[in-house]
Amino acid sequence: MRLARCVVRAVSCQIRQGVRAARSFRFVTGTLATPPLISVIRLQSGPGGQRNLNTSPKGWACTSISALPRIVCAGCYGLHMSDPRPIGFFDSGVGGLTVLREAQRRLPGESTIYIGDSARHPYGTRSDAEVLDYAMELADVLVARDVKAIVIACNTATSVALAHLRQRHPAVPFIGVVRPGAAAAVLATRTGRIGVIATEATVRSGAYFTAIKDQNPAVQVEARAASALVPLIEAGDLSSAQLVEAVRSTLATFKELPAAAKIDTLLLGCTHFPLIRNLIAAELGESIAVVDSAAAAAAMLQEVISVNHLDAPGSTRGTAADPGAAGHSAPARAEVLPQHQLFTTGAVEGFSGLADRLFGDRAMEAEQISLSR
């Protein structure tokens, strides 16, 4: 248990008698790379009983079971690296603000830059080529602003552009919203029947079907395109009669499924949809769980930041060891106030209205940004 508190959950490390190599992802969402950025280290006794830090020759091995009482985490006892750069987010409009809100809750010490491409929304009815072009432009803008990680806070852009963006900017970790949402839905379902509502482009890509099947091939997936909801949400009136009717019409197809195929979990496969979660839940009833990909993506971001030692100065590591149990404490870190920037390519007034509703007294002032394309 002591070791488990020290090692980041995302790092898979099997401890055997003797020494066995640990495998880790360079980025939680990326491909295998070594050595990992988290090391497990052993305290050894030096002259006069003084304890010294000593990593393995490769700097990335787990020690034997017999050494467990003397193992601590390099993130707690070793040199602390910090990264004050902001985290970047982009979406086709206001929907990604739901991801930003969850990220700020989980990582309150991190600075952020958000770009909502409201001038060109919705992405869900556009061609894959258009979506890819827009996503590359937005990512380029954020990389030029020296962000340390980018969250594609848009399901359509994730399903179309994620792999391309990782190739275009290999030094920057990209976090999408599809796979975290799929994993959360698979964990939530009891009957193995999941419904997905997403944009036309996301449904067409098959991204959620593939991601859910990767988690559990036995799960049945019923996906429905709901692109019509996005412009109604962007309009800002989240209780309008037109929006209520559109929600009812979208969800009716799930209610009409035969008893043997009825879903028990609905995955909101567009980051706009958590803004009307209450409407959706009320229409479905209490028997169906509503899963939010925004919250799942924010949790993944938190892991990426922690595993890769990208956390800002003064922020709190979610994986720090208990000093009472391990006999040590993490070094003090200077507090730096986070800065948050909010940009939209569309009208500032409507964008700011929804941002104010989401963030309340933590609301940020939005600015308009012009893109070259």
C-alpha positions as YAML, in Angstrom:
chain: A
units: angstrom
residues:
- id: 1
  name: MET
  ca: [0.00, 0.00, 0.00]
- id: 2
  name: ARG
  ca: [2.88, 2.34, 0.77]
- id: 3
  name: LEU
  ca: [4.34, 1.82, -2.68]
- id: 4
  name: ALA
  ca: [0.94, 2.23, -4.30]
- id: 5
  name: ARG
  ca: [0.58, 5.66, -2.76]
- id: 6
  name: CYS
  ca: [3.89, 6.72, -4.27]
- id: 7
  name: VAL
  ca: [3.63, 5.43, -7.83]
- id: 8
  name: VAL
  ca: [1.35, 7.15, -10.33]
- id: 9
  name: ARG
  ca: [-1.63, 4.97, -11.14]
- id: 10
  name: ALA
  ca: [-0.96, 5.20, -14.87]
- id: 11
  name: VAL
  ca: [2.45, 3.51, -14.56]
- id: 12
  name: SER
  ca: [2.15, -0.27, -14.65]
- id: 13
  name: CYS
  ca: [4.86, -1.78, -12.48]
- id: 14
  name: GLN
  ca: [4.96, -5.45, -11.44]
- id: 15
  name: ILE
  ca: [7.25, -6.16, -8.52]
- id: 16
  name: ARG
  ca: [8.90, -9.56, -8.48]
- id: 17
  name: GLN
  ca: [11.62, -11.10, -6.34]
- id: 18
  name: GLY
  ca: [14.80, -9.48, -7.62]
- id: 19
  name: VAL
  ca: [14.59, -6.63, -10.10]
- id: 20
  name: ARG
  ca: [12.20, -6.38, -13.05]
- id: 21
  name: ALA
  ca: [11.89, -3.54, -15.51]
- id: 22
  name: ALA
  ca: [8.85, -1.31, -15.35]
- id: 23
  name: ARG
  ca: [7.02, -0.27, -18.50]
- id: 24
  name: SER
  ca: [5.56, 3.19, -18.84]
- id: 25
  name: PHE
  ca: [3.99, 5.43, -21.43]
- id: 26
  name: ARG
  ca: [5.94, 8.58, -22.22]
- id: 27
  name: PHE
  ca: [2.60, 10.29, -22.32]
- id: 28
  name: VAL
  ca: [-0.41, 8.47, -20.92]
- id: 29
  name: THR
  ca: [-2.12, 8.98, -24.26]
- id: 30
  name: GLY
  ca: [0.93, 8.37, -26.43]
- id: 31
  name: THR
  ca: [3.14, 5.49, -27.44]
- id: 32
  name: LEU
  ca: [5.63, 3.47, -25.44]
- id: 33
  name: ALA
  ca: [8.88, 5.22, -24.71]
- id: 34
  name: THR
  ca: [11.67, 4.61, -22.21]
- id: 35
  name: PRO
  ca: [12.86, 5.54, -19.76]
- id: 36
  name: PRO
  ca: [9.65, 6.65, -18.05]
- id: 37
  name: LEU
  ca: [9.52, 9.95, -16.27]
- id: 38
  name: ILE
  ca: [8.70, 8.46, -12.87]
- id: 39
  name: SER
  ca: [11.35, 6.41, -11.05]
- id: 40
  name: VAL
  ca: [11.03, 4.19, -8.02]
- id: 41
  name: ILE
  ca: [14.10, 4.61, -5.86]
- id: 42
  name: ARG
  ca: [15.58, 2.84, -2.86]
- id: 43
  name: LEU
  ca: [16.99, 4.47, 0.23]
- id: 44
  name: GLN
  ca: [20.34, 2.96, 1.16]
- id: 45
  name: SER
  ca: [22.27, 3.46, 4.34]
- id: 46
  name: GLY
  ca: [25.49, 5.42, 4.05]
- id: 47
  name: PRO
  ca: [28.24, 6.30, 6.50]
- id: 48
  name: GLY
  ca: [26.91, 6.92, 9.96]
- id: 49
  name: GLY
  ca: [23.56, 5.47, 9.04]
- id: 50
  name: GLN
  ca: [22.72, 8.40, 6.77]
- id: 51
  name: ARG
  ca: [20.22, 7.50, 4.04]
- id: 52
  name: ASN
  ca: [21.16, 8.17, 0.44]
- id: 53
  name: LEU
  ca: [19.17, 8.16, -2.76]
- id: 54
  name: ASN
  ca: [20.23, 5.58, -5.30]
- id: 55
  name: THR
  ca: [18.40, 4.80, -8.52]
- id: 56
  name: SER
  ca: [19.09, 1.72, -10.57]
- id: 57
  name: PRO
  ca: [21.72, 2.05, -13.36]
- id: 58
  name: LYS
  ca: [18.96, 2.63, -15.89]
- id: 59
  name: GLY
  ca: [17.03, 4.86, -13.52]
- id: 60
  name: TRP
  ca: [13.77, 3.05, -14.13]
- id: 61
  name: ALA
  ca: [13.63, -0.24, -12.25]
- id: 62
  name: CYS
  ca: [11.45, -1.53, -9.43]
- id: 63
  name: THR
  ca: [13.20, -3.05, -6.44]
- id: 64
  name: SER
  ca: [12.64, -6.38, -4.76]
- id: 65
  name: ILE
  ca: [9.78, -7.11, -2.41]
- id: 66
  name: SER
  ca: [12.21, -7.28, 0.51]
- id: 67
  name: ALA
  ca: [13.02, -3.61, -0.02]
- id: 68
  name: LEU
  ca: [9.43, -2.39, 0.03]
- id: 69
  name: PRO
  ca: [9.56, -0.74, 3.48]
- id: 70
  name: ARG
  ca: [12.44, 1.43, 2.23]
- id: 71
  name: ILE
  ca: [10.97, 2.46, -1.12]
- id: 72
  name: VAL
  ca: [9.77, 5.97, -1.79]
- id: 73
  name: CYS
  ca: [8.76, 7.90, -4.86]
- id: 74
  name: ALA
  ca: [11.22, 9.98, -6.87]
- id: 75
  name: GLY
  ca: [8.45, 12.50, -7.36]
- id: 76
  name: CYS
  ca: [8.33, 13.02, -3.59]
- id: 77
  name: TYR
  ca: [11.94, 12.58, -2.48]
- id: 78
  name: GLY
  ca: [13.94, 13.39, -5.58]
- id: 79
  name: LEU
  ca: [14.35, 16.62, -7.46]
- id: 80
  name: HIS
  ca: [11.03, 18.30, -8.22]
- id: 81
  name: MET
  ca: [10.64, 19.52, -11.75]
- id: 82
  name: SER
  ca: [7.88, 21.99, -12.48]
- id: 83
  name: ASP
  ca: [6.53, 23.56, -15.63]
- id: 84
  name: PRO
  ca: [4.78, 26.94, -15.39]
- id: 85
  name: ARG
  ca: [3.57, 26.90, -19.00]
- id: 86
  name: PRO
  ca: [-0.19, 26.86, -19.60]
- id: 87
  name: ILE
  ca: [-2.33, 23.96, -20.77]
- id: 88
  name: GLY
  ca: [-4.08, 24.56, -24.09]
- id: 89
  name: PHE
  ca: [-7.68, 23.65, -24.94]
- id: 90
  name: PHE
  ca: [-9.64, 24.03, -28.14]
- id: 91
  name: ASP
  ca: [-13.16, 23.26, -29.33]
- id: 92
  name: SER
  ca: [-15.55, 24.22, -32.08]
- id: 93
  name: GLY
  ca: [-17.25, 26.63, -29.68]
- id: 94
  name: VAL
  ca: [-18.49, 26.75, -26.09]
- id: 95
  name: GLY
  ca: [-18.80, 23.00, -25.51]
- id: 96
  name: GLY
  ca: [-15.17, 22.53, -24.54]
- id: 97
  name: LEU
  ca: [-15.70, 24.90, -21.64]
- id: 98
  name: THR
  ca: [-17.19, 21.89, -19.83]
- id: 99
  name: VAL
  ca: [-13.79, 20.18, -20.12]
- id: 100
  name: LEU
  ca: [-11.99, 23.35, -19.07]
- id: 101
  name: ARG
  ca: [-14.19, 23.65, -15.98]
- id: 102
  name: GLU
  ca: [-13.46, 20.07, -14.91]
- id: 103
  name: ALA
  ca: [-9.75, 20.54, -15.60]
- id: 104
  name: GLN
  ca: [-9.60, 23.66, -13.43]
- id: 105
  name: ARG
  ca: [-11.35, 21.80, -10.63]
- id: 106
  name: ARG
  ca: [-8.81, 18.99, -10.76]
- id: 107
  name: LEU
  ca: [-5.76, 21.17, -11.45]
- id: 108
  name: PRO
  ca: [-6.44, 24.50, -9.73]
- id: 109
  name: GLY
  ca: [-2.80, 25.56, -9.87]
- id: 110
  name: GLU
  ca: [-2.48, 25.27, -13.65]
- id: 111
  name: SER
  ca: [-2.69, 28.15, -16.11]
- id: 112
  name: THR
  ca: [-4.89, 27.60, -19.17]
- id: 113
  name: ILE
  ca: [-5.54, 28.95, -22.66]
- id: 114
  name: TYR
  ca: [-8.85, 28.10, -24.31]
- id: 115
  name: ILE
  ca: [-9.86, 28.78, -27.91]
- id: 116
  name: GLY
  ca: [-13.46, 28.28, -29.01]
- id: 117
  name: ASP
  ca: [-13.89, 28.35, -32.79]
- id: 118
  name: SER
  ca: [-17.46, 29.64, -32.65]
- id: 119
  name: ALA
  ca: [-17.13, 31.46, -35.99]
- id: 120
  name: ARG
  ca: [-16.90, 28.11, -37.79]
- id: 121
  name: HIS
  ca: [-19.14, 25.92, -35.65]
- id: 122
  name: PRO
  ca: [-20.55, 23.36, -35.86]
- id: 123
  name: TYR
  ca: [-17.76, 20.98, -36.81]
- id: 124
  name: GLY
  ca: [-20.07, 17.97, -36.73]
- id: 125
  name: THR
  ca: [-21.66, 18.65, -40.12]
- id: 126
  name: ARG
  ca: [-18.40, 19.48, -41.91]
- id: 127
  name: SER
  ca: [-16.18, 17.19, -43.95]
- id: 128
  name: ASP
  ca: [-13.26, 15.42, -42.33]
- id: 129
  name: ALA
  ca: [-10.85, 17.51, -44.41]
- id: 130
  name: GLU
  ca: [-12.35, 20.74, -43.09]
- id: 131
  name: VAL
  ca: [-12.28, 19.54, -39.48]
- id: 132
  name: LEU
  ca: [-8.66, 18.44, -39.83]
- id: 133
  name: ASP
  ca: [-7.68, 21.79, -41.33]
- id: 134
  name: TYR
  ca: [-9.36, 23.73, -38.52]
- id: 135
  name: ALA
  ca: [-7.91, 21.49, -35.81]
- id: 136
  name: MET
  ca: [-4.37, 21.85, -37.16]
- id: 137
  name: GLU
  ca: [-4.74, 25.62, -37.23]
- id: 138
  name: LEU
  ca: [-5.99, 25.79, -33.65]
- id: 139
  name: ALA
  ca: [-3.26, 23.44, -32.43]
- id: 140
  name: ASP
  ca: [-0.62, 25.51, -34.23]
- id: 141
  name: VAL
  ca: [-1.87, 28.65, -32.47]
- id: 142
  name: LEU
  ca: [-1.64, 26.98, -29.07]
- id: 143
  name: VAL
  ca: [1.81, 25.52, -29.75]
- id: 144
  name: ALA
  ca: [2.99, 28.98, -30.81]
- id: 145
  name: ARG
  ca: [1.85, 30.19, -27.38]
- id: 146
  name: ASP
  ca: [4.13, 27.57, -25.78]
- id: 147
  name: VAL
  ca: [1.56, 25.35, -24.10]
- id: 148
  name: LYS
  ca: [2.85, 22.22, -22.37]
- id: 149
  name: ALA
  ca: [-0.11, 20.00, -23.31]
- id: 150
  name: ILE
  ca: [-3.20, 20.31, -25.50]
- id: 151
  name: VAL
  ca: [-6.69, 19.01, -24.78]
- id: 152
  name: ILE
  ca: [-8.80, 18.54, -27.89]
- id: 153
  name: ALA
  ca: [-12.03, 19.44, -26.10]
- id: 154
  name: CYS
  ca: [-14.13, 18.46, -29.10]
- id: 155
  name: ASN
  ca: [-15.27, 14.94, -29.93]
- id: 156
  name: THR
  ca: [-15.46, 15.62, -33.66]
- id: 157
  name: ALA
  ca: [-11.93, 17.03, -33.80]
- id: 158
  name: THR
  ca: [-10.66, 14.19, -31.60]
- id: 159
  name: SER
  ca: [-12.13, 11.50, -33.83]
- id: 160
  name: VAL
  ca: [-10.81, 13.12, -37.03]
- id: 161
  name: ALA
  ca: [-7.57, 14.87, -36.08]
- id: 162
  name: LEU
  ca: [-5.98, 13.39, -32.94]
- id: 163
  name: ALA
  ca: [-3.53, 11.06, -34.69]
- id: 164
  name: HIS
  ca: [-2.57, 13.76, -37.21]
- id: 165
  name: LEU
  ca: [-1.90, 16.32, -34.48]
- id: 166
  name: ARG
  ca: [0.33, 13.94, -32.53]
- id: 167
  name: GLN
  ca: [2.41, 13.44, -35.66]
- id: 168
  name: ARG
  ca: [2.47, 17.17, -36.40]
- id: 169
  name: HIS
  ca: [3.60, 18.14, -32.88]
- id: 170
  name: PRO
  ca: [5.34, 15.05, -31.43]
- id: 171
  name: ALA
  ca: [6.82, 16.96, -28.48]
- id: 172
  name: VAL
  ca: [3.41, 18.02, -27.16]
- id: 173
  name: PRO
  ca: [1.08, 15.55, -25.41]
- id: 174
  name: PHE
  ca: [-2.44, 15.66, -26.88]
- id: 175
  name: ILE
  ca: [-5.43, 14.45, -24.88]
- id: 176
  name: GLY
  ca: [-8.65, 13.65, -26.71]
- id: 177
  name: VAL
  ca: [-12.10, 13.17, -25.26]
- id: 178
  name: VAL
  ca: [-13.21, 9.99, -27.02]
- id: 179
  name: ARG
  ca: [-11.26, 7.23, -25.28]
- id: 180
  name: PRO
  ca: [-11.60, 8.62, -21.73]
- id: 181
  name: GLY
  ca: [-15.36, 8.92, -22.28]
- id: 182
  name: ALA
  ca: [-15.60, 5.41, -23.70]
- id: 183
  name: ALA
  ca: [-13.74, 3.96, -20.72]
- id: 184
  name: ALA
  ca: [-16.04, 5.76, -18.28]
- id: 185
  name: ALA
  ca: [-19.14, 4.47, -20.08]
- id: 186
  name: VAL
  ca: [-17.91, 0.87, -20.03]
- id: 187
  name: LEU
  ca: [-17.30, 1.16, -16.29]
- id: 188
  name: ALA
  ca: [-20.79, 2.60, -15.76]
- id: 189
  name: THR
  ca: [-22.88, 0.08, -17.68]
- id: 190
  name: ARG
  ca: [-24.46, -2.85, -15.84]
- id: 191
  name: THR
  ca: [-26.18, -4.54, -18.77]
- id: 192
  name: GLY
  ca: [-23.48, -4.02, -21.39]
- id: 193
  name: ARG
  ca: [-25.67, -1.83, -23.60]
- id: 194
  name: ILE
  ca: [-24.47, 1.73, -24.14]
- id: 195
  name: GLY
  ca: [-26.04, 4.54, -26.12]
- id: 196
  name: VAL
  ca: [-23.98, 7.37, -27.62]
- id: 197
  name: ILE
  ca: [-25.17, 10.75, -28.85]
- id: 198
  name: ALA
  ca: [-22.62, 12.71, -30.85]
- id: 199
  name: THR
  ca: [-22.26, 14.83, -33.95]
- id: 200
  name: GLU
  ca: [-22.74, 13.39, -37.40]
- id: 201
  name: ALA
  ca: [-18.99, 13.43, -38.06]
- id: 202
  name: THR
  ca: [-18.17, 11.63, -34.81]
- id: 203
  name: VAL
  ca: [-20.76, 8.93, -35.43]
- id: 204
  name: ARG
  ca: [-19.59, 8.57, -39.03]
- id: 205
  name: SER
  ca: [-15.99, 8.07, -37.89]
- id: 206
  name: GLY
  ca: [-16.93, 5.12, -35.69]
- id: 207
  name: ALA
  ca: [-14.55, 6.47, -33.05]
- id: 208
  name: TYR
  ca: [-16.78, 5.72, -30.07]
- id: 209
  name: PHE
  ca: [-17.79, 2.30, -31.37]
- id: 210
  name: THR
  ca: [-14.12, 1.36, -31.73]
- id: 211
  name: ALA
  ca: [-13.07, 2.86, -28.38]
- id: 212
  name: ILE
  ca: [-15.88, 1.12, -26.48]
- id: 213
  name: LYS
  ca: [-15.21, -2.22, -28.17]
- id: 214
  name: ASP
  ca: [-11.52, -1.85, -27.31]
- id: 215
  name: GLN
  ca: [-12.52, -1.58, -23.66]
- id: 216
  name: ASN
  ca: [-14.97, -4.50, -23.79]
- id: 217
  name: PRO
  ca: [-15.80, -6.30, -27.05]
- id: 218
  name: ALA
  ca: [-19.00, -7.72, -25.54]
- id: 219
  name: VAL
  ca: [-20.62, -4.31, -25.03]
- id: 220
  name: GLN
  ca: [-23.40, -3.38, -27.46]
- id: 221
  name: VAL
  ca: [-23.28, 0.19, -28.81]
- id: 222
  name: GLU
  ca: [-26.19, 2.24, -30.14]
- id: 223
  name: ALA
  ca: [-24.93, 5.55, -31.60]
- id: 224
  name: ARG
  ca: [-27.15, 8.40, -32.76]
- id: 225
  name: ALA
  ca: [-26.19, 11.61, -34.56]
- id: 226
  name: ALA
  ca: [-27.40, 14.70, -32.71]
- id: 227
  name: SER
  ca: [-25.70, 17.53, -34.59]
- id: 228
  name: ALA
  ca: [-28.89, 19.62, -34.46]
- id: 229
  name: LEU
  ca: [-28.42, 20.16, -30.73]
- id: 230
  name: VAL
  ca: [-25.10, 21.97, -31.09]
- id: 231
  name: PRO
  ca: [-26.23, 25.27, -32.70]
- id: 232
  name: LEU
  ca: [-29.17, 25.43, -30.30]
- id: 233
  name: ILE
  ca: [-26.77, 25.15, -27.36]
- id: 234
  name: GLU
  ca: [-24.41, 27.70, -28.90]
- id: 235
  name: ALA
  ca: [-27.37, 30.12, -29.12]
- id: 236
  name: GLY
  ca: [-27.24, 30.31, -25.33]
- id: 237
  name: ASP
  ca: [-30.85, 29.61, -24.29]
- id: 238
  name: LEU
  ca: [-30.47, 26.24, -22.63]
- id: 239
  name: SER
  ca: [-34.14, 25.94, -21.72]
- id: 240
  name: SER
  ca: [-35.75, 27.05, -24.97]
- id: 241
  name: ALA
  ca: [-38.77, 25.12, -26.22]
- id: 242
  name: GLN
  ca: [-36.92, 24.36, -29.44]
- id: 243
  name: LEU
  ca: [-34.00, 22.81, -27.58]
- id: 244
  name: VAL
  ca: [-36.27, 20.79, -25.29]
- id: 245
  name: GLU
  ca: [-38.12, 19.39, -28.30]
- id: 246
  name: ALA
  ca: [-34.85, 18.59, -30.09]
- id: 247
  name: VAL
  ca: [-33.62, 16.66, -27.03]
- id: 248
  name: ARG
  ca: [-36.89, 14.74, -26.83]
- id: 249
  name: SER
  ca: [-36.72, 13.85, -30.52]
- id: 250
  name: THR
  ca: [-33.09, 12.73, -30.30]
- id: 251
  name: LEU
  ca: [-33.64, 10.46, -27.31]
- id: 252
  name: ALA
  ca: [-36.91, 8.98, -28.59]
- id: 253
  name: THR
  ca: [-35.00, 6.48, -30.73]
- id: 254
  name: PHE
  ca: [-33.44, 4.97, -27.62]
- id: 255
  name: LYS
  ca: [-36.82, 4.61, -25.95]
- id: 256
  name: GLU
  ca: [-38.14, 2.78, -29.01]
- id: 257
  name: LEU
  ca: [-35.51, 0.04, -28.83]
- id: 258
  name: PRO
  ca: [-36.84, -3.46, -28.05]
- id: 259
  name: ALA
  ca: [-36.53, -4.57, -24.43]
- id: 260
  name: ALA
  ca: [-33.57, -6.84, -25.17]
- id: 261
  name: ALA
  ca: [-31.61, -3.93, -26.68]
- id: 262
  name: LYS
  ca: [-32.51, -1.10, -24.30]
- id: 263
  name: ILE
  ca: [-29.54, 0.87, -23.03]
- id: 264
  name: ASP
  ca: [-28.73, 1.47, -19.38]
- id: 265
  name: THR
  ca: [-25.99, 4.06, -20.01]
- id: 266
  name: LEU
  ca: [-25.88, 7.09, -22.31]
- id: 267
  name: LEU
  ca: [-22.53, 8.59, -23.23]
- id: 268
  name: LEU
  ca: [-22.56, 12.28, -24.10]
- id: 269
  name: GLY
  ca: [-20.26, 12.13, -27.10]
- id: 270
  name: CYS
  ca: [-20.07, 15.89, -27.65]
- id: 271
  name: THR
  ca: [-18.64, 18.35, -25.15]
- id: 272
  name: HIS
  ca: [-21.59, 20.68, -25.78]
- id: 273
  name: PHE
  ca: [-24.02, 18.14, -24.35]
- id: 274
  name: PRO
  ca: [-23.01, 18.37, -20.65]
- id: 275
  name: LEU
  ca: [-24.41, 21.91, -20.82]
- id: 276
  name: ILE
  ca: [-27.88, 20.34, -21.15]
- id: 277
  name: ARG
  ca: [-27.22, 17.29, -19.00]
- id: 278
  name: ASN
  ca: [-30.24, 18.04, -16.81]
- id: 279
  name: LEU
  ca: [-32.56, 18.11, -19.83]
- id: 280
  name: ILE
  ca: [-31.16, 14.82, -21.09]
- id: 281
  name: ALA
  ca: [-31.32, 13.09, -17.70]
- id: 282
  name: ALA
  ca: [-34.89, 14.25, -17.12]
- id: 283
  name: GLU
  ca: [-35.98, 12.88, -20.49]
- id: 284
  name: LEU
  ca: [-34.29, 9.50, -19.98]
- id: 285
  name: GLY
  ca: [-35.33, 8.89, -16.39]
- id: 286
  name: GLU
  ca: [-33.37, 7.61, -13.41]
- id: 287
  name: SER
  ca: [-32.81, 4.11, -14.78]
- id: 288
  name: ILE
  ca: [-30.26, 5.29, -17.34]
- id: 289
  name: ALA
  ca: [-26.84, 6.58, -16.28]
- id: 290
  name: VAL
  ca: [-25.57, 9.65, -18.12]
- id: 291
  name: VAL
  ca: [-21.79, 9.66, -18.63]
- id: 292
  name: ASP
  ca: [-19.89, 12.84, -19.35]
- id: 293
  name: SER
  ca: [-16.78, 12.60, -21.55]
- id: 294
  name: ALA
  ca: [-15.67, 16.03, -20.30]
- id: 295
  name: ALA
  ca: [-15.06, 14.81, -16.75]
- id: 296
  name: ALA
  ca: [-13.26, 11.70, -17.99]
- id: 297
  name: ALA
  ca: [-10.97, 13.74, -20.25]
- id: 298
  name: ALA
  ca: [-10.10, 16.08, -17.37]
- id: 299
  name: ALA
  ca: [-9.13, 13.07, -15.27]
- id: 300
  name: MET
  ca: [-6.88, 11.84, -18.08]
- id: 301
  name: LEU
  ca: [-5.27, 15.28, -18.33]
- id: 302
  name: GLN
  ca: [-4.52, 15.19, -14.61]
- id: 303
  name: GLU
  ca: [-2.70, 11.88, -15.04]
- id: 304
  name: VAL
  ca: [-0.70, 13.14, -18.04]
- id: 305
  name: ILE
  ca: [0.44, 16.23, -16.13]
- id: 306
  name: SER
  ca: [1.43, 14.18, -13.09]
- id: 307
  name: VAL
  ca: [3.17, 11.30, -14.89]
- id: 308
  name: ASN
  ca: [5.24, 13.63, -17.05]
- id: 309
  name: HIS
  ca: [6.18, 16.04, -14.22]
- id: 310
  name: LEU
  ca: [4.50, 18.91, -16.03]
- id: 311
  name: ASP
  ca: [2.71, 20.26, -12.98]
- id: 312
  name: ALA
  ca: [3.01, 23.98, -12.33]
- id: 313
  name: PRO
  ca: [5.12, 25.42, -9.49]
- id: 314
  name: GLY
  ca: [3.12, 25.31, -6.28]
- id: 315
  name: SER
  ca: [0.50, 22.90, -7.59]
- id: 316
  name: THR
  ca: [-0.34, 19.79, -5.60]
- id: 317
  name: ARG
  ca: [0.60, 16.36, -6.86]
- id: 318
  name: GLY
  ca: [-2.27, 13.93, -6.61]
- id: 319
  name: THR
  ca: [0.23, 11.09, -6.13]
- id: 320
  name: ALA
  ca: [2.41, 12.49, -3.36]
- id: 321
  name: ALA
  ca: [3.23, 10.02, -0.61]
- id: 322
  name: ASP
  ca: [1.81, 10.27, 2.87]
- id: 323
  name: PRO
  ca: [4.71, 11.71, 4.88]
- id: 324
  name: GLY
  ca: [3.47, 10.04, 8.03]
- id: 325
  name: ALA
  ca: [3.54, 6.58, 6.47]
- id: 326
  name: ALA
  ca: [6.71, 6.89, 4.43]
- id: 327
  name: GLY
  ca: [8.66, 9.00, 6.89]
- id: 328
  name: HIS
  ca: [9.30, 11.87, 4.52]
- id: 329
  name: SER
  ca: [7.59, 14.83, 2.95]
- id: 330
  name: ALA
  ca: [7.73, 16.52, -0.42]
- id: 331
  name: PRO
  ca: [9.84, 19.68, -0.58]
- id: 332
  name: ALA
  ca: [8.15, 23.03, -0.34]
- id: 333
  name: ARG
  ca: [7.21, 24.62, -3.65]
- id: 334
  name: ALA
  ca: [6.71, 28.28, -4.40]
- id: 335
  name: GLU
  ca: [3.12, 29.29, -5.05]
- id: 336
  name: VAL
  ca: [2.44, 30.83, -8.46]
- id: 337
  name: LEU
  ca: [-0.99, 32.20, -9.25]
- id: 338
  name: PRO
  ca: [-2.44, 30.59, -12.39]
- id: 339
  name: GLN
  ca: [-3.43, 32.73, -15.37]
- id: 340
  name: HIS
  ca: [-6.44, 31.90, -17.54]
- id: 341
  name: GLN
  ca: [-7.07, 33.15, -21.06]
- id: 342
  name: LEU
  ca: [-10.30, 32.66, -22.97]
- id: 343
  name: PHE
  ca: [-10.55, 33.27, -26.72]
- id: 344
  name: THR
  ca: [-13.32, 32.91, -29.27]
- id: 345
  name: THR
  ca: [-13.30, 33.34, -33.03]
- id: 346
  name: GLY
  ca: [-16.95, 34.39, -32.90]
- id: 347
  name: ALA
  ca: [-19.02, 36.95, -31.02]
- id: 348
  name: VAL
  ca: [-17.68, 37.61, -27.54]
- id: 349
  name: GLU
  ca: [-21.04, 38.44, -25.93]
- id: 350
  name: GLY
  ca: [-22.75, 35.09, -26.43]
- id: 351
  name: PHE
  ca: [-19.58, 33.18, -25.65]
- id: 352
  name: SER
  ca: [-19.03, 35.11, -22.42]
- id: 353
  name: GLY
  ca: [-22.64, 34.55, -21.35]
- id: 354
  name: LEU
  ca: [-22.26, 30.78, -21.35]
- id: 355
  name: ALA
  ca: [-18.81, 31.02, -19.76]
- id: 356
  name: ASP
  ca: [-20.26, 33.12, -16.93]
- id: 357
  name: ARG
  ca: [-22.98, 30.53, -16.39]
- id: 358
  name: LEU
  ca: [-20.45, 27.71, -16.18]
- id: 359
  name: PHE
  ca: [-17.77, 29.35, -14.05]
- id: 360
  name: GLY
  ca: [-19.86, 31.65, -11.85]
- id: 361
  name: ASP
  ca: [-17.68, 33.88, -9.69]
- id: 362
  name: ARG
  ca: [-14.60, 32.36, -11.34]
- id: 363
  name: ALA
  ca: [-15.71, 33.63, -14.75]
- id: 364
  name: MET
  ca: [-12.99, 34.78, -17.13]
- id: 365
  name: GLU
  ca: [-13.19, 37.63, -19.59]
- id: 366
  name: ALA
  ca: [-13.29, 36.37, -23.17]
- id: 367
  name: GLU
  ca: [-11.40, 37.99, -26.03]
- id: 368
  name: GLN
  ca: [-11.88, 37.65, -29.76]
- id: 369
  name: ILE
  ca: [-9.10, 36.07, -31.78]
- id: 370
  name: SER
  ca: [-8.65, 36.14, -35.55]
- id: 371
  name: LEU
  ca: [-7.34, 33.11, -37.39]
- id: 372
  name: SER
  ca: [-5.47, 33.31, -40.67]
- id: 373
  name: ARG
  ca: [-7.46, 30.73, -42.60]
...
